[in-house]
Amino acid sequence: MADDDDQDDGPLTTDPIEIALPGEGPFQLPLCTDLAAIAIGETLAVLQFETMEGQRIDIPIPLGMLEEIKDAAEEALQAALTDRDGTMMQ
């Protein structure tokens, strides 16, 4: 029987990423695949990711914070799509 772990359809490494954040650290994040699921309640959303190793990570986020993340992501994407002289890249 073939082992699914032998498939080579992902990145070459699954080492954690160190990022600089205020406070004690360094903070290490596991590499995640696509967003697996979203559960939304009255005041809280839970984003579910899966790591490259197949572990499930659930991140609870208050809806107000989710809106702030959305706004920040849109701003970051807009900046990434704008070249240095201020014109939009296609």
HUCORDA-V85196 format. One record per pair of residues at least 24 apart in sequence whose C-alpha atoms are under 10 Angstrom apart, sorted by the first residue. I is the first residue (numbers start at 1). J is the second residue. If there is no record, write none. Layout:
# HUCORDA-V85196
i->(I I)
j->(J J)
This chain:
# HUCORDA-V85196
i->(5 10 11 13 14 14 14 15 30 30 32 32)
j->(53 52 52 52 51 52 53 52 55 57 56 57)
